[in-house]
Amino acid sequence: MKIDRAGWPFVFAFLVPAAACALAGWIPAAAMAALGAGSMLFFFRDPERRTPGEPEAVVSPADGRVLVAGRADPLTSPPPGEWTQLSIFLSPLDVHVNRIPIGGRVVKVERTPGRFLAAYRPDSARVNEKNDVWIERGSETVVCRQVVGVLARRLVCRVGPGSEVATGQRFGLMKFGSRIDLYLPPRIVLCVAEGARVRGGETVVARW
């Protein structure tokens, strides 16, 4: 299985001590370090996904469990106007590669420093460190927000203003447990409810 390139430094941080311990004959320590390397390989896995061919389908930007599905809270949503919000919580066991929810043109990427509260808390969307990717599709805009959590203190975003992006395309990564908030025009009809499990780049969460 493919491993996201952001994971290799973490993998080698365990593999090197594992090899050193094995050469020194410290087998229990080598086994523990090798287990750590395996855990990093598992966390940074990047499986292929089959993105639906429907041009109007909005796909999940991440694997995880839906926390919020409905009208967005104006205190946490991007300005201006009203939004429909879909929030997904990613546990450390979920795939953490993020994907573009619907094709268009990236018009803005905005990172905001903040705190590191547990990502499942409602106030984490307001006070935690986050990165907003604004995608323009026709005359309307979608905002895909990466939010750090207690463990996920680093966000990776690989698109910038002017990028043309396709539905299901990989665009970033959140390390070690986090959430992602998707803000859609209020006319959009959601296809999932709170508590549902979704797969990034594959599950249709709304229709344009």
C-alpha positions as CSV (number, residue, x, y, z in Angstrom):
1,M,0.0,0.0,0.0
2,K,1.1,3.5,-0.7
3,I,2.5,5.6,2.2
4,D,2.2,9.4,2.3
5,R,5.6,11.0,2.0
6,A,5.0,13.0,5.2
7,G,5.1,9.7,7.1
8,W,8.6,8.4,6.2
9,P,10.5,10.6,8.7
10,F,8.4,9.0,11.5
11,V,8.9,5.5,10.1
12,F,12.6,5.9,9.9
13,A,12.7,7.4,13.4
14,F,11.7,3.9,14.6
15,L,13.4,1.8,12.0
16,V,16.9,3.1,12.7
17,P,16.7,2.4,16.5
18,A,15.2,-1.0,15.6
19,A,18.1,-1.9,13.4
20,A,20.6,-0.6,15.9
21,C,19.0,-2.6,18.8
22,A,18.9,-5.7,16.7
23,L,22.6,-5.5,15.8
24,A,23.4,-5.0,19.5
25,G,21.4,-8.1,20.4
26,W,18.7,-6.1,22.3
27,I,15.8,-8.1,20.8
28,P,12.9,-6.8,23.0
29,A,13.9,-3.2,22.4
30,A,14.3,-3.9,18.6
31,A,10.9,-5.5,18.6
32,M,9.3,-2.5,20.3
33,A,10.9,-0.1,17.9
34,A,9.8,-2.2,14.9
35,L,6.3,-2.2,16.3
36,G,6.5,1.6,16.4
37,A,7.6,1.7,12.7
38,G,4.7,-0.5,11.8
39,S,2.3,1.8,13.6
40,M,3.6,4.8,11.6
41,L,3.2,2.8,8.4
42,F,-0.4,2.1,9.3
43,F,-1.2,5.7,10.3
44,F,0.3,7.2,7.1
45,R,-1.2,4.7,4.7
46,D,-2.7,6.2,1.6
47,P,-5.1,3.8,-0.1
48,E,-6.6,4.3,-3.5
49,R,-10.2,5.3,-3.6
50,R,-12.9,5.1,-6.3
51,T,-14.3,8.6,-6.7
52,P,-17.9,8.6,-8.1
53,G,-18.1,9.9,-11.6
54,E,-21.2,12.1,-10.9
55,P,-20.2,15.7,-11.7
56,E,-22.6,17.0,-9.1
57,A,-21.4,14.7,-6.3
58,V,-19.7,16.2,-3.3
59,V,-17.4,13.5,-1.7
60,S,-16.2,13.2,1.8
61,P,-12.8,15.0,2.3
62,A,-11.7,12.5,4.9
63,D,-12.4,9.1,6.6
64,G,-14.1,9.2,9.9
65,R,-17.4,9.8,11.8
66,V,-19.8,12.7,11.0
67,L,-20.1,15.0,14.0
68,V,-22.2,17.8,12.5
69,A,-24.5,17.7,9.5
70,G,-26.7,20.7,9.0
71,R,-26.8,24.5,9.3
72,A,-23.4,26.0,10.3
73,D,-22.8,27.9,13.5
74,P,-22.2,31.5,12.5
75,L,-19.6,31.8,15.4
76,T,-17.3,29.2,13.7
77,S,-18.2,29.3,10.0
78,P,-16.2,31.3,7.5
79,P,-17.5,34.8,6.8
80,P,-19.6,36.0,5.1
81,G,-23.2,34.6,4.8
82,E,-24.8,31.3,5.7
83,W,-23.4,27.8,5.2
84,T,-24.3,24.2,5.4
85,Q,-21.8,22.4,7.6
86,L,-20.4,18.8,7.6
87,S,-17.8,18.0,10.2
88,I,-15.9,14.7,10.4
89,F,-13.9,13.5,13.3
90,L,-10.8,11.4,12.4
91,S,-9.5,9.0,15.1
92,P,-5.9,7.9,15.1
93,L,-7.0,4.7,13.4
94,D,-8.6,6.4,10.4
95,V,-6.8,7.3,7.1
96,H,-5.6,10.9,7.5
97,V,-5.1,11.8,3.9
98,N,-7.4,14.7,2.9
99,R,-9.2,14.9,-0.5
100,I,-10.9,17.6,-2.5
101,P,-14.7,17.4,-1.9
102,I,-15.7,18.8,-5.4
103,G,-13.7,20.0,-8.3
104,G,-13.0,23.7,-9.0
105,R,-10.4,26.4,-8.5
106,V,-8.6,27.1,-5.2
107,V,-9.0,30.9,-4.6
108,K,-7.6,31.2,-1.1
109,V,-5.7,29.1,1.5
110,E,-5.8,30.7,5.0
111,R,-4.0,29.3,8.1
112,T,-5.0,30.4,11.5
113,P,-2.9,29.7,14.6
114,G,-4.8,28.4,17.7
115,R,-5.1,25.9,20.5
116,F,-5.0,22.1,20.5
117,L,-8.3,21.0,22.1
118,A,-9.8,17.6,21.5
119,A,-11.1,17.7,17.9
120,Y,-14.5,16.2,18.8
121,R,-15.3,19.2,21.0
122,P,-17.7,21.7,19.5
123,D,-15.5,24.7,20.4
124,S,-12.5,23.2,18.7
125,A,-13.7,24.6,15.3
126,R,-13.5,28.1,16.8
127,V,-10.3,28.1,18.9
128,N,-8.0,25.3,17.5
129,E,-5.4,25.9,14.8
130,K,-6.9,25.5,11.4
131,N,-6.3,25.8,7.7
132,D,-9.1,26.9,5.3
133,V,-9.0,25.9,1.6
134,W,-11.5,28.0,-0.4
135,I,-12.6,26.3,-3.6
136,E,-14.6,28.2,-6.2
137,R,-17.0,26.3,-8.4
138,G,-18.9,28.5,-10.9
139,S,-20.3,31.4,-8.9
140,E,-20.3,29.5,-5.6
141,T,-17.7,28.6,-3.0
142,V,-16.9,25.6,-0.8
143,V,-14.5,25.8,2.2
144,C,-12.7,22.8,3.4
145,R,-11.2,23.4,6.9
146,Q,-8.5,21.2,8.4
147,V,-8.6,21.4,12.2
148,V,-5.9,20.1,14.5
149,G,-6.6,18.1,17.6
150,V,-4.9,17.0,20.8
151,L,-2.5,14.7,18.9
152,A,-2.7,16.2,15.4
153,R,-0.5,19.3,15.8
154,R,0.7,19.5,12.3
155,L,-1.3,20.2,9.1
156,V,-0.1,19.5,5.6
157,C,-1.7,21.4,2.7
158,R,-0.3,20.8,-0.8
159,V,-2.5,23.2,-2.8
160,G,-2.4,27.0,-3.2
161,P,-4.4,29.8,-4.7
162,G,-4.8,29.3,-8.4
163,S,-4.7,25.5,-8.3
164,E,-7.2,23.7,-10.4
165,V,-8.5,20.7,-8.4
166,A,-10.6,17.6,-9.2
167,T,-13.1,15.8,-7.0
168,G,-11.4,13.2,-4.9
169,Q,-7.9,14.6,-5.5
170,R,-5.5,14.3,-2.5
171,F,-4.6,17.8,-1.2
172,G,-3.2,17.3,2.3
173,L,-2.8,15.4,5.5
174,M,-3.5,15.8,9.2
175,K,-1.2,14.0,11.6
176,F,-2.5,11.9,14.5
177,G,-6.2,12.5,15.2
178,S,-8.1,15.6,14.1
179,R,-11.3,16.9,12.3
180,I,-12.2,18.4,9.0
181,D,-15.1,20.8,8.5
182,L,-16.8,21.2,5.1
183,Y,-18.8,24.4,4.5
184,L,-21.2,24.3,1.5
185,P,-23.7,26.7,0.0
186,P,-27.0,26.5,2.0
187,R,-28.9,25.2,-1.0
188,I,-26.8,22.0,-1.1
189,V,-28.6,18.8,0.0
190,L,-26.6,16.6,2.4
191,C,-26.7,12.9,1.9
192,V,-25.4,11.8,5.3
193,A,-26.4,12.3,8.9
194,E,-24.6,12.8,12.2
195,G,-23.0,9.5,13.4
196,A,-22.5,8.1,9.9
197,R,-19.1,6.7,8.9
198,V,-17.6,8.1,5.7
199,R,-14.6,7.4,3.4
200,G,-12.5,10.2,2.0
201,G,-12.8,10.6,-1.8
202,E,-15.5,7.9,-2.0
203,T,-18.6,8.6,0.1
204,V,-21.0,11.0,-1.5
205,V,-21.9,13.4,1.4
206,A,-23.9,16.0,-0.6
207,R,-25.1,16.8,-4.1
208,W,-24.5,20.2,-5.8
